[in-house]
Each structure stands twice: as structure tokens, then as C-alpha cells.
């Protein structure tokens, strides 16, 4: 890993991402709170979930069929006396001896004396209370042993895991009606620029509606944070500073959009510098989003990470996905995750210039075994419609001028 002093300036994508990951390793998560089980959906677990008993708590059948002694099926066909039936949740108190079987349903506890289950489709029920077994089984076949998944006291879910439906099911299975989760990180969202008007207003001839605050708030929410939308900052240094100070008082992270390029009225870096910001990088060799800025402000003994994102809407969304989301996850207490990259076959040629790692709006389609990706026609990083039509980004390496149709390429999933 490189140090902050070494990484200030414009970095390659890999260097910039490495700097973000390095920063995340030192982030302290928000404090914890206790919520009801279903309210934990999408939240980050702040306590380990332990098994309150063996999982499963009994040897369990995985098929409908007959519980048998495997040795009784070694010679086929085998005719066994059926002692009775057991369903999921039921009990069968009689021990099963040689030459006997019990009809069993999926999920039911294996009767004493049996060690395997013959699937019902491999048997024939006879009129005299016996069953003919037409396929042999080995000990343990179609059975999950007691404790095979976890033993009592074993950790089922670690601190830092996101509570998705499978994790909710696991916590419910362990009898947890309430869970401790980390508080959602508060993220101040501050769009800048005299050209911006609210979505409820009719733009003037040279104005645009403020979409960045809303897209960022949506991305923050989807990523488990709590967005705080601040008023639009005009291109005035003092007013921008006042709004940044407001974020210092109320948020765990600050996202600014616009004002990070080289123009006369691009004031973000100047204002942040005046407030004592430390910059980890002031650009990344990517398209879209090259002017992205990452750093940290300190206030009253606390650290506030910030990102200065470009003003163009697609650049805002791409740089959030690449750089902001990992930091937000760390603030929320989440375990580190890898970049969501997949492979797909390119449908049409893509020609670009070398020098930048490109994340271009695209659509991923095809079936389970033949994923395909194709660029969405777009007019540059201000084309919100292209981003709305896309469901992923095609990744173009910085040393490739041409990606040919049929190539397997990397796709960044949104």
C-alpha cells in the first residue's frame, strides 16, 4: 500500500481504488442500535449471531421416501416391513431393526436404528404392508446429520455482514427476534453551481435541473446510508464554505458534485483546502469522472471523509459506484468486498483511445451460460438518459484501443 503523501495528485484507477481501500481499513464504524429482525434487512450486523443449538438439531431426511438401514439394501430387490410414517415435525418412538423401514417425509427426523433414506421413486409399496426397494443406498445417503451445518455456540453470522434475506432467515432460525446493527452513516449531499435549479422549477435558457443531489441520495440510500440533501451551493466561495461547515456538524461523510475541474468558478478544492482538508487524490485516470477528488476533513476530534465528484450526472454515478460506495460501506461497519466485476461476451466492436480506464454505460443480456454486453449509445458524461437505459458499465482497460465483437470483457455491475 502507498501512503497518502505519495498518492496525492492524479492517479491511475488501480492506485485510486487502492487508496480508497487503504482508507477503509482504518474507518471506525458508527455506533450500534437494536432493531427488530425484519428492520435489520439491508443493515450491517454489529454483533455475531451464534447457534443456540446444533443445526440441524436432529438427523434430517432430505427426500420423501423410506428411512432404512443401508445394509438392508445391499441385495436387490429388497422387501422391508413398513412400521409406520413420520412427517416433518413428527416423532417416531419405535426403534427400527433389520428388515424394517419407516415411510418418511422431507425434513423429518430420522428414526432410531436407520442411517439412510431411499427415495420414494426407487421403491414400490406392496399391499401386505411392505415396501420393495429397487435401488441400494449407502449409510448417510439423503440424510443431513445432526450438527452438520453448525454446532451449538458456533458463529453463524459474523459482525460486518449485510443482512440480506438469507441472513435474516439464519438469524430467525437461531431464535433472534431483535438484532444489533450499525447505525446508518449520515451522508451530506451538496451540489454546486449557479446553473442548477430545483426539480420543481422551470429552468432558464442556460440552466438545468439539479439531478445530482437526487441520484446521489438514491445511491446513498441503496448502499445503506442516510442522505442529508443540503441546499445547492452557488459559485461563491463564502457560501460554499458555510454549507461545507454545516456538513461537518451533521454528517459522517460529505459528497460534493461539481466545481472540481480547472475553471475559474471551480471552488471546491480551494474551499476544502482553506478548511484544512487532506487530499488523498485529486483525480483518477478514468472516463467518465477523471476530476474526482478524495480526502478528509477533521472537526472537533472527528474525521469526515469527503469526495468531490464531477458535475456531469453520469460521472457522478460512476465515481460513486467506484469510490464512494466502499467508504460508505466501511462507515456502516460492513466487511470489505471486492469490486462487483463479471465477464461477458462483447456483442459489437468498441473503439476508444488509450490512456484511461473507461467505465461506459452498457446493457448486460443473454442467458445463464452466454452473458453478452453491448454499449448504450451515449453523448458523453452529461447523458443521463444513457445511464438510465444501462444496467452495467463496460470496462475498457487503459491500454486497449479496440475491443472486438466476441471478446470476453469485464463488466462492472451496478
Buried (B, 14 or more C-beta within 10 A) or exposed (E): EEEBEEBBEBBBBEBBBBBBBBBBEEBEBBEBBEBEBEBBBBBBBBBEBBBBBBBBEEBBBEBBBBBBBBBBBEEEEBBBBBBBEBBEEEEBEEEBEEEBBBBBBBBBBBBEBBBBBBBBEBBEEEEEEBBBBBEBBEEBBBBBBBBBBBEEEEEBBEBBBBBEEEBBEBBEBBEBEEBBBBBBBBBBBBBBBEBBBEEEEEEEEEBBBBBBBBBBBEBBBEBBBBBBBBBBBBBEBEBBBEBBBBBBEEBBBBBBBBBBBEEEBBBBBEBBEEBEBBBBBBBBBBBBBBBBBBBBBEEEEEBBBBBBBBBBBBBBBBBBBBBBBBBBBBBBBBEEEEBEEBEBBBBEEBEBEEEBBBBBBBBBBEEEEEBBBBBBEBEEBBBBBBBBBBBBBBBBBBEBEEBEEEEEBBBBEB
